Amino acid sequence: MRALVIPITPQQRKLLGTPSDERLLIEAAQRDPSRFAALYELNFARVYGFIARRVRDRAVAEDITADVFHRALENLGKYQWQGAPFAAWLLRIAANALTDHWRKTARQPVPTADELLDSAVEDETESRAILAEMVAGLPEDQRRVILRRFVDQRSIKEIAAELGRSEGAVKQLQLRALENLRARMRSRHE
């Protein structure tokens, strides 16, 4: 089976920090299930998106997503940290939940969990290609800021020093670039 690359948003990266931070969150949730909320918040969008792209029915996607997190919470004590992102474990549970759903409804052929995870990798590759194309279409100064900020993961301060601009100007360029990308994404999906 291929390795699964799971993107996270910059906001999630700030919350999560390093893999050891994720491990600490998991261990805390294993000791106190009420702490599972942080893991839920960090991973909800990925799990829901993974499911929603496959069932195309919002209510069903929400139900299956709830089931995935319920199963994860029930089995959290069995989870063993092995260095892989926690989201990979959740997506495996999601793939199994989808398989269960399709078996129950028997409307379409049931893909295996491995096929579902492979399609997630393909979806991710396609999404990255579309995003790269959109970023390439940004004005030069916006593109530079986006690439340095999100690809190179540099701070606003570092980018400002490199470009010879104020931090406020860099923040404004980032905001304009993100708004520009958001608008392009919306028009692409309409």
C-alpha positions in Angstrom: 0.0 0.0 0.0 1.3 3.5 -0.8 2.0 6.0 1.9 -0.8 8.5 2.4 0.1 12.2 2.4 -2.4 14.1 4.5 -2.3 17.9 4.1 -3.0 20.1 7.1 -3.9 23.8 7.2 -1.5 26.4 8.5 -3.9 26.9 11.4 -3.8 23.2 12.2 0.0 23.2 11.9 0.2 26.0 14.5 -2.1 24.1 16.9 -0.3 20.9 16.4 3.3 21.9 16.2 5.4 18.8 15.9 4.7 15.0 15.7 5.6 14.8 19.4 2.9 17.4 20.1 0.4 15.2 18.3 1.6 12.2 20.3 1.1 14.2 23.5 -2.5 15.0 22.5 -3.2 11.4 21.7 -1.7 10.2 25.0 -3.7 12.8 26.9 -6.9 11.7 25.2 -6.1 8.1 26.0 -5.9 9.0 29.7 -8.9 11.4 29.6 -11.4 10.9 26.8 -12.7 14.5 27.3 -9.4 15.6 25.7 -10.3 13.9 22.5 -12.0 17.1 21.4 -8.6 18.6 20.3 -7.9 15.6 18.1 -11.4 15.9 16.7 -10.9 19.6 15.9 -7.6 19.0 14.2 -8.9 16.2 12.0 -12.6 16.8 11.4 -12.2 18.6 8.0 -9.9 16.0 6.6 -12.1 13.0 7.6 -15.3 14.7 6.5 -13.8 15.8 3.2 -12.5 12.3 2.6 -16.0 10.8 3.2 -18.0 13.6 1.5 -16.1 13.2 -1.8 -17.2 9.6 -1.9 -20.8 9.6 -0.8 -21.9 12.9 -2.4 -24.8 13.2 0.2 -24.2 15.7 3.0 -26.4 14.0 5.5 -24.9 10.6 4.9 -21.4 12.1 5.0 -22.1 13.7 8.3 -23.5 10.5 9.8 -20.5 8.4 8.6 -18.1 11.1 9.9 -19.8 11.0 13.3 -19.5 7.2 13.3 -15.8 7.4 12.4 -15.0 9.7 15.4 -17.2 7.5 17.7 -15.3 4.4 16.6 -12.0 6.3 17.1 -12.9 7.4 20.6 -14.1 3.8 21.5 -10.8 2.4 20.2 -8.4 5.1 21.3 -7.0 3.0 24.0 -5.9 0.4 21.4 -4.2 3.1 19.3 -0.4 2.8 19.4 1.8 5.7 18.3 4.1 4.6 15.4 5.2 8.0 14.1 2.5 8.2 11.4 0.0 11.0 11.6 -3.1 10.3 13.7 -5.2 11.3 10.6 -3.9 8.2 8.8 -5.5 6.0 11.4 -8.7 8.0 11.2 -8.8 7.7 7.5 -8.4 4.0 7.7 -11.4 3.9 10.1 -13.3 6.2 7.6 -12.5 3.8 4.7 -13.8 0.9 6.7 -16.9 2.9 7.7 -17.5 3.7 4.0 -17.2 0.0 3.1 -19.7 -0.8 5.8 -22.1 1.9 4.5 -21.9 0.6 1.0 -22.4 -3.0 2.1 -25.6 -1.9 4.0 -27.0 0.1 1.1 -25.8 -2.3 -1.6 -26.4 0.3 -4.3 -23.0 0.2 -5.9 -19.9 -2.0 -6.0 -18.0 -1.8 -2.7 -14.5 -0.5 -3.1 -12.0 -1.9 -0.6 -10.3 0.2 2.0 -7.1 0.2 0.0 -8.9 1.4 -3.1 -10.4 4.2 -1.1 -7.1 5.3 0.3 -5.5 5.1 -3.1 -8.2 7.3 -4.5 -7.5 9.8 -1.6 -3.9 9.9 -2.8 -5.1 10.6 -6.4 -7.5 13.3 -5.2 -4.7 14.9 -3.2 -2.4 14.8 -6.3 -5.1 16.4 -8.5 -5.9 19.1 -5.8 -2.2 20.0 -5.5 -1.8 20.3 -9.3 -4.8 22.6 -9.5 -3.6 24.7 -6.6 -0.1 24.9 -8.1 -1.6 26.1 -11.3 -3.7 28.7 -9.5 -0.7 29.9 -7.5 1.3 30.2 -10.7 -1.4 32.6 -12.0 -1.0 35.0 -9.1 0.8 38.3 -9.5 4.6 37.9 -8.9 4.7 39.5 -5.4 1.7 37.6 -4.2 3.1 34.3 -5.6 6.4 34.9 -3.8 4.8 35.5 -0.5 2.5 32.4 -0.8 5.4 30.1 -1.8 7.7 31.3 0.9 4.9 31.3 3.6 3.3 28.0 2.9 5.8 25.9 0.9 9.0 27.1 2.6 7.1 27.7 5.9 8.8 31.0 6.6 7.5 33.5 9.0 6.1 36.9 8.0 9.2 38.5 9.5 11.6 36.4 7.5 9.7 37.0 4.3 9.6 40.8 5.0 13.3 40.9 5.5 14.0 38.8 2.3 11.7 41.0 0.1 12.7 44.3 1.7 9.1 45.1 2.7 7.4 45.8 6.0 5.6 42.9 7.9 2.3 44.7 7.3 2.9 44.8 3.6 3.7 41.1 3.5 0.6 40.3 5.5 -1.5 42.4 3.1 0.1 40.5 0.1 -0.7 37.2 1.8 -4.3 38.3 2.4 -4.8 39.4 -1.2 -3.2 36.2 -2.5 -5.4 34.0 -0.4 -8.5 36.0 -1.4 -7.5 35.7 -5.0 -7.0 31.9 -4.7 -10.3 31.6 -2.8 -12.1 33.4 -5.6 -10.4 31.2 -8.3 -11.4 28.1 -6.4 -15.0 29.2 -6.1 -15.2 30.0 -9.8 -13.7 26.6 -10.6 -16.4 24.8 -8.6 -19.3 26.8 -10.1 
